[in-house]
Amino acid sequence: MNSLMRHVLGWVLPAVLLAGCAPDPGDRIFPYPYQVSDLDNGLRVVTVETGYPEVVALYIVVNVGSRNEVEPGRTGFAHLFEHMMFRGTKNFPPERWEAIMQDAGAETNAYTSDDRTVYHAVFSKEDLEPILELEADRFRNLEYSEEVFRTETRAVLGEYNKNFANPMRKLDEIVRKTAFAKHTYRHTTMGFIEDVENMPAMYDYGLKFFDRYYRPEYTTVCIVGDVPEDALSLVRKYWGRWERGSYEPEIPVEPPQDGPKTVDEGFHTPTLPIVSVSYHAPAYDDEVNDSAVLDVISYYAFSENSDLYKKLVVEEQKVNAMFPAYYDHRDPYLFSVVARVKEAKDTEYVRDQILAAIERLRDEPVPAQPLEDVKSHLRYGFALSMNSTPAIASTLAHFVNMRGSPETINKRYALYQGVTADDVQRVAKQVFVENERTIATLRHDPEGGAD
């Protein structure tokens, strides 16, 4: 399930104006006026007026994640550069960067996902110009020594070890590695452990990775909130001289799975058994409704409001956590149902109950009223979550990475509204097929499971 328009200045080419003002929101789920413009160097600029005064959220979305790590032995670099980007430049060393952000009272952070890396800050609108200058400098002029590179790669290895002490993280790694044969979604954002361990010796490759992807054509600058009148001209001033690159990765296409897969993995520290049932599923789309239908299925059949959850968690109390996992991706990914089982003897029973629920989706139409209730929940839950400038900007970053414009939000939620019981049955029959299924179980095994 997924996370959660002003006058065009003369320097923006009319041909690249993708959307303009929308004064009457009507039924649009994203009602805020926005503008999308492209600079000559390929940098995209999205400004959104939220109506909340004085505050601006600056979200810089780089379309590079673990999906882009196409070379064998070179995984984890998108996440590594989330760290490296805080190492400063000649103009703004780390201490000066931090001081400027603190003086502005800015809340700053960054994250990496399969499809994107996002750098974000929230501050008063009068500080937009100095922070745009600061951020443009590190995107153009990042500089670090080989020693600093080695230090940061060792920190990333520590983060890997910490993350994968969590059994849910380990399960995700196992499912991906089993279900995918070719596509780069086969590895997590952290990368394969052997690649992370080898990172300290890859200084030269790191320079190449940064040079390939930290380019304007991969980047969108989102300015959200009480947007100053000169916001676009300020972006042009500080980001317009950033040089376009030429690298285009060849993302491998995942072939059809050649049959059902099963993996049973031991985990070296005590954990309750966890079972996951996964199927290859469509990528994010705002034109064809298949992925939107799967979001509806997620909530209807496997959320805390579902009959299966009430049975396994509330009534029988065989499971203490259950959730669907179908997240928007640029390429086809996985639809998963995950359950943590209280007693090992019930693991197969829980797995079979999940499979039975999936089979019912294929065989039995969803009743009309529950379907309408789910669609209403998706719509109004999203609308209620848009309750601050940072919340709006965070959601925007996700969708801008998917399609480059806030308009995709309106198109996607229009698809939800049109989902029918026939759609649910059709997509269930199309996606939930045995040959595209991977069942994974993680259990405590003191003799194994540690990398």
Secondary structure, 3 states (H helix, E strand, C coil): CCCCCCCCCCCCCHHHCCECCCCCCCCCCCCCCEEEEECCCCCEEEEEECCCCCEEEEEEEECCCHHHCCCCCCCCHHHHHHHHCCCCCCCCCHHHHHHHHHHCCCEEEEEECCCCEEEEEEEEHHHHHHHHHHHHHHHHHCCCCHHHHHHHHHHHHHHHHHHCCCHHHHHHHHHHHHHCCCCHHHCCCCCCHHHHHHHHHCHHHHHHHHHHHCCHHHEEEEEEECCCCCHHHHHHHHHCCCCCCCCCCCCCCCCCCCCCEEEEEEECCCCCCEEEEEEEECCCCCCCCHHHHHHHHHHHHHCCCCHHHHHHHHHCCCEEEEEEECCCCCCCEEEEEEEEECCHHHHHHHHHHHHHHHHHHHHCCCCHHHHHHHHHHHHHHHHHHCCCHHHHHHHHHHHHHHHCCCHHHHHHHHHHHCCCHHHHHHHHHHHCCHHHEEEEEEEECCCCCCC
